[in-house]
Structures are given as C-alpha cells and as structure tokens.
Amino acid sequence: MEEIELCIIDDHKIVRQGLKGLLESMGKYKVTYEFESGIAFLNALPLERPIDVYILDESMPHMRGVEVLQELEDLPDEYKVLFLSQHVEERIIATAFQYGARGFLNKSCTIEELTGVINNIADNGYHNIMDILKLVKKHNLLPKKSVRIKPTDLSSRELEFLAYVCDPREYTYEEIARLMKVSEKTVDGYRSTIFERYKIKSKVGLVLFSFKHRLTEPFL
C-alpha cells in the first residue's frame, strides 16, 4: 500500500493535530507538513518534499482559503487541494473550484468521507468532477476570455482525448489510453500539449476548458 503524503493548512492547532493523529493511525497517510495560516504556507513554497494532497481550510484570519487558491493558480507547480469549510456556501465552494480546488468537504464529514476524497484526489487528481462543473456553471464563474477556441484548433486525436476526459464516467488517463488504443505515454503527450498550449494545469481545468469553448460532448 503506497503512502499518501499530506499537508494541512488550518489555523486551529487542535484540528491539525486531530487530523494528523487520525489519518496517520490508519497507516496509509503521512502528514508531512502543517501550517497555521495560508500566509505561512505560501511563504514556505516550494516545499522540499512532494505532497499528494493539500488539505486547506477556508476560514482563516488574514488570508482565506480561496485567496490561497488564487495565489497558487499563478505558480508553475500543480497543487492538489482538498478544500474544507465549516459553513457551506455554494458560491464560495464554486469559487474554490474555479481557482483549482480538486474536491470539497464540510468539516462535519466522517473519516470515511475524508479518506475517500483524499484517495480520489491522490489517485485521479480530483473528486467528482461533474459536480464541480455544475457548481461553477450554476454560479457563472467560468473565466471569460475574448478569444474563442474552436474544435478545429485541436487535432482529431486531441479532441478525442478531451472527450474522454469530459465523459461523465470519469475515466482515468490509463483507461483513456486503452480506449484510444494508444500507450499511456501518448496520452500523456496529448495532455501535456494541451496543458502547455492553453495554460491548463489539471484535469478539472481540461473539463472547464472544454465546457467554456463547447469543444466536446457533453457540452456541444
């Protein structure tokens, strides 16, 4: 069983200690870093060790979780953030997704829910991507750009790859490679090319990109 390394950003020490003790007692998780504020976390970047999932609290003094996500969006590295909030406001959650959060949980969640979402984010890069899209769409938070990307701007294979990424069945990159009858390295090439060309960082970003420009099903 491969260990999942975590970073917790929360202003309450008892919450950090509680999460760390609970998760590490299960054997699969290791809390490698913890920070008492978003500012302290951002000042420590880049971290010396790679982290699989960052658990970020929304309600912190001086800098809220959403503001931390905005700062992370401007950095070159990828941060898989699980967004936590005690008070569930749909627009705040949608904004968090807009700025790159990979999943959301209320702090009243169970340990089973927490570990399930952590595992999904660590393994797949996100948790429940279609719910993310619905929230962002509902609150009209998709980024607005003057330039409209057309399907013809991508190759037929890139569009096919993008369609599988956006499929509600939420295929992994490995499954997409099998469906496209190509190697995982080839799929990685499609992903890297689109990421670089359109300044996208994540699988969630690919789905939002396709939705915004109406490039593939189910957004045509």
C-alpha positions as CSV (number, residue, x, y, z in Angstrom):
1,M,0.0,0.0,0.0
2,E,1.6,3.2,-1.2
3,E,1.7,6.0,1.4
4,I,-0.1,9.3,0.7
5,E,1.7,12.4,1.9
6,L,-0.4,15.3,3.1
7,C,-0.1,18.9,4.0
8,I,-2.6,20.5,6.4
9,I,-3.2,24.3,6.3
10,D,-5.6,25.2,9.2
11,D,-5.3,28.0,11.9
12,H,-6.6,25.7,14.7
13,K,-3.8,23.6,16.2
14,I,-6.3,21.1,17.7
15,V,-7.8,20.5,14.2
16,R,-4.3,19.9,12.7
17,Q,-3.3,17.6,15.5
18,G,-6.6,15.7,15.4
19,L,-6.5,15.2,11.6
20,K,-2.8,14.2,11.7
21,G,-3.4,11.7,14.6
22,L,-6.5,10.2,13.0
23,L,-5.1,9.9,9.5
24,E,-1.7,8.6,10.5
25,S,-3.2,6.0,12.8
26,M,-4.7,4.4,9.6
27,G,-1.3,3.5,8.3
28,K,-1.8,4.8,4.7
29,Y,-1.4,8.5,5.3
30,K,1.5,10.7,6.5
31,V,1.1,14.4,7.4
32,T,4.5,15.7,6.2
33,Y,3.8,19.4,6.6
34,E,1.3,21.5,8.6
35,F,0.8,25.3,8.6
36,E,-1.2,27.6,10.9
37,S,-2.1,30.1,8.1
38,G,-2.2,30.5,4.4
39,I,0.5,33.1,4.5
40,A,2.9,30.8,6.3
41,F,2.1,28.1,3.8
42,L,2.7,30.3,0.7
43,N,5.9,31.7,2.3
44,A,7.3,28.2,2.6
45,L,6.8,27.3,-1.0
46,P,8.3,25.4,-2.8
47,L,8.3,22.6,-0.2
48,E,11.2,20.2,-0.1
49,R,9.1,17.1,-0.4
50,P,6.3,16.4,-3.0
51,I,2.9,16.3,-1.5
52,D,0.0,14.2,-2.8
53,V,-2.9,16.2,-1.3
54,Y,-3.1,19.6,0.4
55,I,-6.0,20.0,3.0
56,L,-6.9,23.7,3.0
57,D,-9.3,25.3,5.5
58,E,-11.4,28.2,4.1
59,S,-12.0,30.2,7.2
60,M,-8.6,31.5,8.4
61,P,-7.6,35.0,9.6
62,H,-5.6,37.4,7.3
63,M,-5.9,35.1,4.2
64,R,-8.9,32.9,3.5
65,G,-8.6,29.6,1.8
66,V,-10.0,30.9,-1.5
67,E,-7.3,33.6,-1.5
68,V,-4.6,31.0,-1.0
69,L,-6.0,29.1,-4.1
70,Q,-5.8,32.3,-6.1
71,E,-2.2,32.7,-5.3
72,L,-1.5,29.0,-6.1
73,E,-3.1,29.5,-9.6
74,D,-0.2,31.9,-10.5
75,L,2.5,29.4,-9.6
76,P,4.0,26.9,-12.1
77,D,3.7,23.8,-9.9
78,E,0.5,21.8,-9.5
79,Y,-1.3,21.7,-6.1
80,K,-4.0,19.1,-5.5
81,V,-6.1,20.9,-2.9
82,L,-8.9,19.4,-0.8
83,F,-11.0,22.5,0.3
84,L,-12.6,22.4,3.7
85,S,-15.2,24.7,5.1
86,Q,-17.4,24.7,8.3
87,H,-20.0,26.8,6.6
88,V,-21.2,25.6,3.2
89,E,-21.8,28.5,0.9
90,E,-22.2,27.3,-2.7
91,R,-20.7,30.4,-4.3
92,I,-17.5,30.1,-2.1
93,I,-17.2,26.4,-3.0
94,A,-17.7,27.2,-6.7
95,T,-15.1,29.9,-6.5
96,A,-12.7,27.5,-4.9
97,F,-13.2,25.1,-7.8
98,Q,-12.7,28.0,-10.2
99,Y,-9.3,28.6,-8.7
100,G,-8.2,24.9,-8.8
101,A,-9.6,23.1,-5.8
102,R,-9.9,19.4,-6.6
103,G,-12.6,18.5,-4.0
104,F,-14.7,19.9,-1.2
105,L,-15.8,18.6,2.2
106,N,-17.7,20.1,5.1
107,K,-15.7,19.8,8.4
108,S,-18.6,17.8,9.8
109,C,-17.7,14.9,7.4
110,T,-16.9,11.4,8.6
111,I,-13.4,9.9,8.5
112,E,-14.7,7.6,5.7
113,E,-15.7,10.5,3.6
114,L,-12.5,12.3,4.2
115,T,-10.2,9.4,3.3
116,G,-12.4,8.6,0.3
117,V,-12.0,12.1,-1.1
118,I,-8.2,12.1,-0.3
119,N,-7.8,8.8,-2.1
120,N,-9.7,10.1,-5.2
121,I,-7.7,13.3,-5.4
122,A,-4.4,11.5,-4.9
123,D,-5.3,8.8,-7.5
124,N,-7.3,10.7,-10.1
125,G,-6.4,14.3,-9.5
126,Y,-9.9,15.3,-8.4
127,H,-13.1,14.2,-6.7
128,N,-16.4,14.2,-8.5
129,I,-15.6,16.4,-11.5
130,M,-19.1,16.7,-12.8
131,D,-20.4,18.2,-9.5
132,I,-17.5,20.7,-9.7
133,L,-18.6,21.7,-13.2
134,K,-22.3,22.0,-12.2
135,L,-21.4,24.4,-9.4
136,V,-19.1,26.6,-11.4
137,K,-21.6,26.7,-14.2
138,K,-24.5,27.5,-11.8
139,H,-22.7,30.5,-10.4
140,N,-21.4,31.7,-13.8
141,L,-17.8,31.6,-12.6
142,L,-16.1,30.3,-15.7
143,P,-13.2,32.6,-16.7
144,K,-14.1,34.9,-19.5
145,K,-11.7,35.4,-22.4
146,S,-12.1,37.3,-25.6
147,V,-10.6,34.6,-27.8
148,R,-12.9,31.6,-28.5
149,I,-11.1,28.3,-29.1
150,K,-12.7,26.2,-31.9
151,P,-12.6,22.4,-32.3
152,T,-10.5,22.8,-35.4
153,D,-7.8,24.4,-33.3
154,L,-7.1,20.9,-31.8
155,S,-6.2,17.8,-33.7
156,S,-8.8,15.0,-34.0
157,R,-6.9,12.9,-31.5
158,E,-6.6,15.7,-29.0
159,L,-10.3,16.2,-29.3
160,E,-10.9,12.5,-28.8
161,F,-8.7,12.6,-25.7
162,L,-10.5,15.7,-24.4
163,A,-13.9,14.0,-24.9
164,Y,-12.9,11.0,-22.8
165,V,-11.6,13.4,-20.1
166,C,-15.0,15.1,-20.1
167,D,-17.0,11.8,-20.1
168,P,-19.3,11.6,-17.0
169,R,-17.9,8.1,-16.4
170,E,-14.7,9.9,-15.3
171,Y,-12.1,7.7,-16.9
172,T,-8.5,7.7,-15.6
173,Y,-5.7,8.5,-18.0
174,E,-4.8,4.8,-18.1
175,E,-8.3,3.9,-19.1
176,I,-8.3,6.6,-21.8
177,A,-5.1,5.2,-23.2
178,R,-6.8,1.8,-23.5
179,L,-10.0,3.3,-25.1
180,M,-7.9,5.2,-27.6
181,K,-5.7,2.1,-28.3
182,V,-2.5,4.1,-27.6
183,S,0.2,4.0,-25.0
184,E,-0.1,5.9,-21.7
185,K,2.9,7.9,-22.9
186,T,1.0,9.0,-26.0
187,V,-2.0,10.1,-23.8
188,D,0.5,12.0,-21.6
189,G,1.7,13.7,-24.8
190,Y,-1.9,14.9,-25.7
191,R,-2.4,16.1,-22.1
192,S,1.0,17.9,-21.9
193,T,0.5,19.6,-25.3
194,I,-3.0,21.0,-24.4
195,F,-1.8,22.0,-20.9
196,E,1.1,24.0,-22.4
197,R,-0.8,25.5,-25.3
198,Y,-3.7,26.7,-23.3
199,K,-2.1,27.2,-19.9
200,I,-4.1,24.5,-18.2
201,K,-2.8,22.7,-15.0
202,S,-5.2,19.9,-14.2
203,K,-7.9,17.5,-15.3
204,V,-10.5,19.8,-13.8
205,G,-9.1,22.6,-15.9
206,L,-9.4,20.4,-19.1
207,V,-13.1,19.9,-18.4
208,L,-13.8,23.6,-17.7
209,F,-11.8,24.4,-20.9
210,S,-14.0,22.1,-23.0
211,F,-17.2,23.4,-21.4
212,K,-16.3,27.1,-21.8
213,H,-15.4,26.7,-25.5
214,R,-18.1,24.0,-26.3
215,L,-15.4,21.6,-27.7
216,T,-16.7,18.1,-26.9
217,E,-19.7,16.2,-25.6
218,P,-21.5,16.7,-23.3
219,F,-21.1,20.4,-23.9
220,L,-21.9,20.7,-27.6
